[in-house]
């Protein structure tokens, strides 16, 4: 990973939800591009495994366990990253849960579960990281949202609500922090072939049939977009939402 010069050489990146799926793929890709990669998540065994694999391939990585629902964990994650590596150049808010429950059947606990993870988790991370980026003169935040933020699903109103809110918050913050050379963008995947998405094989197949490209995306394809957004190649891109959904246009 360290032999060739990468697009993210010398940068320090935090990726939440990096124990599997899209977050794991982004961590590997960032490391290949030369970033020091700090993986975070709740499952320590998987997180440590991913960090070891990156290190064994010549990259620099560390795992810091954090539950994004706990603000204290986020504070500790940021503090440990700065202590070990001196700065934070990139934050990827990827940790999230699905909210496949109908509106009339949802309880307040259902709302809290998805808001605490998919919204407040990312907000807490930005609370901690954006002031650091502002003071150091630049940085990049990528919020992983969803096609459901705009297309909307009748079976996932809670999830749609939260993801749409995060996309709008990203746009507002992009305007606020543009003067400090801090860029904030959304990566909005459609159906991606992760273990979580494949948990219901029949539903997965039905969803694939509705995609114009007739297939789901891959975590690596999402990581490719994240690497571009984090790089200088996207230096004039802020407040944008990059949709990767195989043709599921509005």
N, C-alpha and C positions, 0 to 999 in steps of 0.2 A: 504493500500500500504506500510505502514511503519512497519508492524508487523514482517515480516520475512526479513532476511538479503538478499539483492539482489545483483546481479552481478555488479551493477553500483553504489553501496552505496558511498556517499560522493562526487560524481562527478557532475559537472555542465555542462549541455548540452544545446546548442542552436539548434533549428530545424526551418528552414525556410519553408514557405508554410505549416504551421501546423494548418491551420484553417479547413482543410477537407482532405479526402482521405488518401494517404500514410503518409503524414506528421502528420496528426492527430493521426493515429494509432501508429506511432513511438513515438510520445510524450506520449501517454498513456502507451505504453510498457516500455519506459525508466523510467517513474515515478514508475511503478510497480517494476522495478528493483532497485529502490532506488535513482535514479538521481534527482537532482534539475533540473527541465525542464523549459527552457525559450522558449515559443512558439512565433513565429513571422509570420506575414502575413499582407495582406492589409485589410482584413475584420475584423474590431475590434470586432463586436458583436460575431462572431463565435469564434474568438480567446479568448476573455474573457470568453465565455461559456466553452470552453475546459479547460482553466486554473482553473475555478471554479470547474468543475467536478473532476479534478485531486485532488484539495485541499479537496473537500468534501469526497473523498475516502481515505484521509490520506496522500496524497503525497504533495510535494512542487512544486509549479509551478507559473509562471508569464507570462503574455502576454505583449509583446512590439511590437507595430505596426511598421512595416517597409516594404517599397517597395524596393525589391532588385535591381530595376533599378536605384535607387537613392543612390549614394555612401554616401551621408550625412546621410541617414536613416540607412545604415549598420554601419557607424561609431557610431551613437547614440545607436544602438542596442547592439553593443559590449561594449561600454562605460557603458551603464546602467547595463548590466549583470555583469561586473566587479565591478561596484559600489555597487551593491546589494549583490553579492555572492562571490566576491573576486577573481574569476578565471574562466577559461573556459577550460574544459577537452575534450569536444566533440562538434564538429560542424557537423550538417547534412545539406548539401545543397540540399534541396528537391524542393524548389520553381521552377516552370517551366510552360511553355505554350506549346501547340501543334502547329505544323506548317504544317497543311494539305493543302498545296497549290502546284500546279505543277510549275516546274522550270520556264517555259516560261511565266507563268501567274504571277509570283511573282514580287512585286515591291520592291524598296529599303526600303520602310517602313516595308514591310513584313520581310525582312532580319533583319532590326534593332530591330523589336519587339521581335523576337526569340533570337537573339544574346544578346540583352540587358538583357533579363530575364534568359535564360537558360545557358548562358556562362558568361557574365560580372557580373551577380548577384552573382554567385558562386565565381568568381575570386575576386570580391571586398570583399566578406566575408573572403576568405582565406588571402588576403592582410592584413586584420585587425587581424585575429586570429592566423595565423601561427607564427608571431614573439612572441606573448604571450606564445604560447605553447613551442616554442623553449627556451624561457627564464625560464619557469617554469619546464622544464625538461621532458616534455612529453605531449601527447595528441593524439586525434584521429579525423580524418576528413572522413566523408562518403559522397561521391558525388553520388546522385541518377541520373543515366543516363537512358539507355533504351536498349532493344534488338535491336532497330533500329541502334544503333551505329555500329553493326557488320553485322546484316542480311540485313539491308537497305530496304527501302520501295520506290517503284517508285512514290508514291503519296506524300512523305514527304521528299524531298531532303534537305530542309533547316534544318529540325529537325535532320535528320541523320548526316548532316555535323557538327552541333553544339555538339550533344551527342558524336560523335566519337572524336571530338577535346577535349572535357572535359575528356574523358577516357584516352587519351594519356597524357594530362596535369597532370592528377592524377598520372600516372605511373612515369612521370619525377620528379614531386615533391616528390613522395615517396622515390626515390633514394636520392634526395637532403637533405631531412629531417630525413632520417633513423638514422643518427648519433646522432640526438637529441631526440631519442625515440618518435618521432612523426610519427604516421602511417596514411597513406592516402589510401583509397580503394574506389572502385566503386560498387554500388549496381545497377544492370541492370535488371529491371523488364521487363517482357513481358506484355501481356494484363492483366490488373488488374481491378477488378470490382469497380471502383470509379464512382461518379456521373458524372464526366467529360467524362469518357469512355462510360458510358451508355447514354449519351445525344442523340446519334443516335442509337436507339435499333436495327434497321435492320443491320447496319454496325457492331454493337457489336456481334450479333448472327453469322454473317458471319465470323468474326475474330475468335470467339470461335470454330467454326467448323474446322478451320485450325490448331488447337492446338492438338498435340497428346494425351494429357490428356483430351481433349474434354471439357475443362472448363477454365474460367479465374482464375487468382490468386486472392487472397483477400488482402486488406491492412494489415490485421493482419499477413499474411504470410510474407509480406515484412518487417514488423516490427520485426518479429522473427529474420530475418537475420541481420537487423541493430543492434539489441541488442547484438547478438553474435559478430559482427564485432567491436562493441564498448567495449566489455568486455575483461578481461585478457585471456579468452579462445582463443582469436585470437591474442595473443601478438606477434606472429612471422609472422603475415599476414600483408603485406604492398605492395602496388602496384598491388593488385589483383582486378579482376572484378568478382563479384559473380553474375552469371546469374540465374534468377528465372523466367522461361518462360514455364513450363509445357511440355518441350521436344522439343522446337523449336531450335534444334541444328543446327550449321552451316554445 
